Amino acid sequence: MKTFFQNKTVVITGGSSGIGKALVAEMLQQNANVAVCGRKLPALEALRNELGNPKGLFIFTADVSKEDDCKAFIEAVNAQFGRIDVLINNAGISMRALFRDLDLSVLKSLMDINFWGTVYCTKYAFPAILASKGTIVGVSSIAGYRGLPGRTGYSASKFAMQGFLEALRTENLHTGVNVMWVCPGFTSSNIRNTALNPQGQAQSETPLNEDKLMSAEAVATAVAKAIAKRKRTLVLTGQGKLTVFLSRVIPGILDKLVYNHFKKEPNSPLQ
């Protein structure tokens, strides 16, 4: 796998924590040049210092919900490395609230970051990826296959992401560009702590036992292998794979199973 990524340029959005941070470390280990963006410069600088200030790491402050930021980021990467081989659209945010209770600005925020952030970065990186016959990746979720209660905006944004990427993949069947999406199951990361409540504020807690979840590092390793194999999709964890399968064969029964599962969460909005 190190041969595959050797001297390639990998672009990662939202790389200062969670799966994104693990992806940055993984790609550097694979001898790739890595460009990463995040909204907070101190977090990016802390990442760089933690990784030992590697020569092949380029950091850039950008909010992917803003088109101009995405354009500036991709232009800076091209100027720094002269090429883009892999774009990993990882930046994302979640939510936890019933639709009837939340402010619609919450849904808009999720669509702006999770969906439009993917579209913006992909649009501006596409010419370079087409030239390198590289790979575009979207870090989606099981919520992109199965709508989850209390996460209407999150599910909608991930369904939109996957639909966009599937159409883009089909458009590029004969261009040499590979398009894939990755669906981690429940993964130990910061996304639940930063998930938005009904008023659009970070809930600052997780309803899950993070110690029992798949690690972000394991996800990053699996993603790297899937990119090297130019896969179409990657669904992780047994629970995730089972959910995708059941959503196709017994969707009505799965409605009840999913409802009961999320109702049991601590402080579930379904209670």
C-alpha positions in Angstrom: 0.0 0.0 0.0 2.9 2.4 0.7 3.9 2.1 -3.0 0.4 3.2 -4.0 0.5 6.4 -2.0 4.2 7.2 -2.5 4.6 10.8 -3.5 0.9 11.2 -4.1 -1.0 14.2 -2.8 -3.9 13.4 -0.5 -6.3 16.2 0.4 -8.4 15.8 3.6 -11.1 18.1 4.8 -11.9 18.3 8.5 -8.7 16.7 9.5 -8.0 18.1 13.0 -9.9 15.5 15.0 -11.6 12.1 14.8 -11.5 10.1 11.6 -9.9 13.1 9.7 -7.0 13.3 12.1 -6.5 9.5 11.9 -6.6 9.8 8.1 -3.9 12.4 8.1 -1.6 10.2 10.2 -2.3 7.2 8.1 -1.6 8.9 4.8 1.7 10.3 6.1 2.7 6.8 7.2 2.0 5.7 3.6 4.5 8.3 2.4 2.0 10.6 0.8 2.0 14.4 0.8 -1.0 15.5 2.8 -3.0 18.7 2.7 -5.5 19.2 5.4 -8.0 21.9 6.2 -10.0 22.8 9.3 -11.9 25.8 10.7 -9.5 26.4 13.6 -5.9 27.2 13.1 -4.8 26.3 16.6 -6.2 22.8 16.2 -4.4 22.4 12.9 -1.1 23.6 14.4 -1.6 21.2 17.4 -2.1 18.4 14.9 1.1 19.3 13.0 3.1 19.5 16.3 1.7 16.2 17.5 2.8 14.5 14.3 6.3 15.9 14.6 6.0 18.7 12.0 6.4 16.4 9.0 7.7 17.9 5.8 4.9 16.5 3.7 2.1 18.0 5.7 0.3 21.2 4.5 -2.3 22.9 6.8 -4.9 25.5 5.7 -7.7 27.2 7.5 -11.0 26.8 5.7 -14.7 26.4 6.5 -16.0 23.9 3.9 -19.5 25.4 4.1 -18.1 28.5 2.3 -17.4 28.1 -1.4 -14.7 30.7 -1.5 -12.8 28.9 1.4 -13.0 25.6 -0.5 -11.7 27.2 -3.7 -8.8 28.9 -1.9 -7.9 25.7 -0.1 -7.7 23.7 -3.3 -5.8 26.4 -5.1 -3.3 26.5 -2.2 -2.8 22.7 -2.4 -2.1 22.9 -6.1 0.4 25.7 -5.5 2.1 23.7 -2.7 2.3 20.3 -4.3 1.4 20.8 -8.0 -1.0 17.9 -8.1 -4.0 16.2 -6.3 -4.3 12.4 -6.4 -6.9 11.8 -3.7 -9.6 14.0 -2.2 -11.2 12.8 1.0 -14.3 14.8 1.8 -14.3 14.1 5.5 -15.5 17.3 7.2 -18.9 16.8 8.8 -21.2 17.6 11.6 -24.1 15.7 13.2 -27.2 16.5 15.2 -29.5 15.0 17.8 -33.1 16.3 18.0 -36.6 15.5 16.8 -37.5 17.4 13.6 -40.6 18.9 15.3 -38.4 20.5 18.0 -35.4 21.9 16.0 -34.8 25.2 14.3 -34.5 24.8 10.6 -31.1 26.5 10.6 -29.8 23.3 12.1 -30.7 21.4 8.9 -29.2 24.1 6.8 -26.0 24.0 8.7 -25.7 20.2 8.2 -26.4 20.5 4.5 -23.9 23.3 4.1 -21.1 21.4 5.7 -21.8 17.7 4.9 -23.2 18.1 1.4 -22.2 21.4 0.0 -18.7 21.1 1.5 -18.3 17.9 -0.5 -19.6 19.5 -3.7 -17.5 22.6 -3.4 -14.2 20.8 -2.7 -14.9 18.2 -5.4 -15.7 20.9 -8.0 -12.5 22.8 -7.5 -10.3 19.7 -7.1 -11.8 17.8 -10.1 -9.5 19.1 -12.8 -6.4 18.0 -10.9 -7.9 14.7 -10.0 -9.0 14.1 -13.7 -5.4 14.9 -14.7 -4.0 12.3 -12.2 -6.8 9.8 -12.8 -7.2 9.9 -9.0 -9.9 9.2 -6.5 -12.6 11.2 -4.9 -13.9 9.9 -1.5 -16.8 10.9 0.6 -16.9 9.9 4.2 -20.6 9.3 4.6 -22.4 7.2 7.2 -24.9 4.3 7.7 -27.3 7.3 8.0 -26.7 7.7 4.2 -28.4 4.4 3.6 -30.9 4.4 6.4 -32.7 7.4 7.9 -32.1 7.6 11.6 -34.6 9.1 14.1 -33.4 12.2 15.8 -30.9 12.8 13.0 -33.2 14.0 10.1 -30.7 16.6 9.0 -27.7 14.3 9.3 -29.4 11.5 7.3 -30.6 14.0 4.6 -27.1 15.4 4.2 -25.5 11.9 3.9 -28.2 10.6 1.5 -27.5 13.8 -0.6 -23.7 13.2 -0.5 -24.1 9.6 -1.6 -26.5 10.4 -4.4 -24.1 13.1 -5.7 -21.1 10.8 -5.5 -22.9 7.9 -7.2 -24.0 10.1 -10.1 -20.4 11.5 -10.3 -19.0 8.0 -10.3 -21.3 7.0 -13.2 -20.3 10.1 -15.2 -16.7 9.1 -14.8 -16.8 5.4 -15.6 -14.5 5.9 -18.6 -12.3 8.9 -17.5 -10.0 7.0 -15.1 -11.3 8.9 -12.0 -12.5 6.7 -9.2 -15.4 7.9 -7.0 -16.2 6.1 -3.7 -18.0 6.6 -0.5 -17.2 5.2 2.9 -19.8 4.5 5.6 -18.3 3.9 9.0 -20.6 2.4 11.6 -20.5 3.9 15.1 -16.9 5.1 15.5 -15.1 6.6 18.5 -14.7 10.3 17.4 -15.6 13.8 18.4 -18.6 14.0 16.1 -21.2 13.2 18.8 -19.8 15.8 21.2 -20.1 18.5 18.5 -23.5 17.3 17.3 -26.1 20.1 17.3 -29.1 20.3 19.6 -32.5 21.7 18.6 -31.1 25.3 18.9 -28.0 24.6 16.8 -25.6 24.5 19.8 -23.1 21.7 20.4 -24.5 19.1 22.8 -21.0 18.5 24.3 -21.8 14.9 25.2 -22.0 11.5 23.6 -24.9 9.0 24.2 -22.6 6.1 23.4 -19.9 4.2 25.2 -17.0 5.4 23.0 -14.7 2.7 24.4 -16.7 -0.1 22.7 -16.8 1.6 19.3 -14.5 1.1 16.3 -11.5 3.3 16.6 -10.8 6.2 14.2 -7.4 4.7 13.4 -9.0 1.4 12.3 -11.4 3.3 10.1 -8.4 5.3 8.5 -6.5 2.1 7.8 -9.6 0.5 6.1 -10.2 3.6 4.1 -6.6 3.7 2.9 -6.8 0.1 1.8 -10.1 0.7 0.0 -8.6 3.7 -1.9 -5.6 1.7 -3.0 -8.0 -1.0 -4.3 -10.1 1.7 -6.0 -13.3 0.3 -4.4 -16.8 1.7 -5.1 -18.0 1.6 -1.5 -16.8 0.7 1.9 -19.3 -0.2 4.7 -17.7 -0.8 8.1 -18.7 -2.7 11.2 -20.9 -5.8 11.4 -23.8 -3.7 12.7 -23.4 -1.2 9.8 -23.4 -4.0 7.2 -26.4 -5.6 8.7 -28.3 -2.4 8.8 -27.6 -1.7 5.1 -28.7 -5.3 4.2 -31.9 -5.2 6.3 -32.9 -1.8 4.9 -33.1 -3.4 1.5 -34.9 -6.6 2.4 -37.2 -5.8 5.4 -37.4 -2.0 5.5 -40.7 -1.9 7.4 -39.4 -4.2 10.2 -36.2 -2.2 10.3 -38.2 0.9 11.0 -39.3 -0.6 14.3 -35.8 -2.0 15.2 -34.1 1.3 14.5 -36.7 3.2 16.5 -36.4 0.9 19.5 -32.5 1.0 19.3 -32.3 4.8 19.4 -35.1 5.1 22.0 -32.8 3.3 24.4 -30.0 5.9 24.1 -29.3 7.9 27.2 -31.5 11.1 27.1 -32.9 10.0 23.8 -35.3 12.6 22.2 -37.6 9.7 21.5 -38.3 9.1 25.1 
